[in-house]
Each structure stands twice: as structure tokens, then as C-alpha cells.
Amino acid sequence: MVIFQNVSKFILSNVNVHIPKGSIVGIIGASGAGKTTLLKLACGLLEPREGMVYTMRKPAVKAKREIAAEIGVLFADIPVFQAESTLENSFSERKWAYGMKEEEFQAAYESLGRRLGYLDYQDVSPKALSLGQRRRAELGAVLLHSPKLIILDEPGIGLDRNARTALRELLEERKREGATILISSHDMEEISALCDRILLLDGGHSIFYGARELLLKKYAPMDVCELVFEGKCPDFGDLPIENYCIDHEHLTFSYDSNHISAAEILAHIVPQTKILSVQVKKAGLADTIKNIVREGKT
């Protein structure tokens, strides 16, 4: 769906990434890492200094007008609506721009409006709306014509929990329908919940691109197990335990789940003492990314 071949632009340097159809890719990294630049390259708003970008099998810049009807784009720094027009009129303008039939438009407009909640203020101009209200409507406008490629730059800004849930459900539905979705975000909870692939940029370089599960498996810090026992303190023997701490009958230890599982450790411990409770904590995406950045820089 989107291919970056040896792409350099501004801070981005020699990026090679293939984003397949029907995937949701989270683009993450520190501010200034090149996330927004990458998204603008994908929809043909920017031309690479070096390399090529292909979107839907077409050169993104040369075919910008051709692919425009097939993509939905939201950038934090590019207005979606004309400030003086009402939301309802602004949506109607997009209907004509995308060549939607009246019945198709009304069904999409009302369905998205109910789920995202912008119908309550459709007679208001965007400049009179709060950030959260405007963002709800902007997301509706982006999804209105069922684009094949959806590009969202920090879509969760200003949204409350209900709106975030609605957006997540809508994007999951669009993915099942075959859409490809690129999301740039600093919200690791949002990325972890939505994305099946992660692209991590650091200083303009792609230092990880792959499945979310692979990222966690390869780079996650040690898993931590906390258990409460009664009786004799268990002996780990020669198990590959990184470190442990005992506080009365509370035992905490860490281990590399790529080498040994919690079940294998517990199978060794259970015959030695009575286990009252067990809790295993796996590293979150945010901590994992910190590790990747550290390894990437070194």
C-alpha cells in the first residue's frame, strides 16, 4: 500500500519501509523524529530529497491528485474545515469533492456523527468549537468517504475517553474492510491498543519496524513476578533468575521470558513451599520503546 525506498527528507535519512494493505501501523518516536514528515511524504504533500515513495502503487507526488480521492488525512497543522462555514456545510462540500451520492453521504454523515458525537453542534462553525469538538468532526470528515488509506497525525488530541473508544472501534472496522491506517502518536496506550505494526523513528532513522509482538518479545525489559508464600523460602537452584528480593513472605524476582517462562519457574518453586498468590507483570510498550531507543543509539 505504501512503500518508502531509501527515503531522505529533512531529518529523515535512508528510510526503507513497506506498509502492506489492511494493516494499522503506529509511527512513534520523540518530537522532531520525523513522524509528521513521513506521513506527509506518504500522501504526496512532500517530495523526498532522495529515494521514492509509492502510495497505492503510484509515485506519491506525481499521482497526488489521483490518489487524493482514495485517502483520508488528518494533520495537526493543516485545517480540515473553513473557519467561517458551519460543520454541516463543510461536510456537504466534501460530499461534492469526493463525488458521493446523496444517499451514501447522508448515511455516512449521520452514522459517523452519532458515533463521534458531532451532530449536536453541526450548525456551529469550527472556530466556535472546543478542541475536542473540532477533533471529533475532523475525524468524521476524514472517514466520510471510506478511504482506502487513512493517515492520522496525533488523532487523540483533545478527545475524551468516549470519543477515543469510538475512534478505536471505527478504525478497527475500517481495517476489517481492508483499509490501511497510519497513525502517528505520543500516546502509547492508543498505539498499543490499535496497531499491529510499529515503526519507531529516532533522529530520522528507522530503528525498528515490525509486529508489535516482535517488538515486545525482542526488546521488552525483564518480566517481574511477585508471589506470596507460606512456609519455607523457595530456592531457585540454577534457574536463570536475574535478581530477586524477599520481604518476609513476599518474593519478587525478574527473569527473561525469552529464556524461561513463569510457568517453568513456578513448577520448580511449588514443590518447595505453599504459594498463596502470584502476579506476573510484563513490560509496557512505553518502557519497551525506551529500551529500543537506548539500543538504537548505541
Helices and strands as residue ranges (DSSP letters): E 2-9, E 12-19, E 24-28, H 35-42, E 50-55, E 58-59, H 64-68, E 71-74, H 87-97, H 102-116, G 119-121, G 126-128, H 131-143, E 149-153, H 161-176, E 180-184, H 188-194, E 197-202, E 205-211, H 212-219, E 223-230, E 241-247, E 250-255, H 262-269, G 270-272, E 274-281, H 285-297
